[in-house]
Amino acid sequence: MRSIALMLLSLFLTGCQINPYTFQPDWTSPSWFDAGKEDAMNGLPVKDNQTLADSFNDTHVDRSEYLRGYADGQKKVCEEGFIHAWGLAGKSFPASCG
């Protein structure tokens, strides 16, 4: 009985081991197109370069890609049906459509 308990304890402890390479951070540059699109889809106003640099911890902001993504997000959010649904959900008019 004691050997079974020791075996189960050792099995449990090895099962809790964390692979140190599993959670290694990814140091790639952010997708500025996706960041702009996400901001527009969330109804946020356009962010300035300093705010973007602080938010994404990247001083090399690709403003044109961000604005291109923002415009793409605006096309989807600012449609009449989407705005109507947005209002029915109790949300205020999105700043990205102003």
PyMOL commands that set and color helices and strands:
alter all, ss='L'
color gray80, all
select helices_A, chain A and resi 2-15+32-41+49-56+63-77+80-88+95-97
alter helices_A, ss='H'
color red, helices_A
deselect
rebuild
show_as cartoon
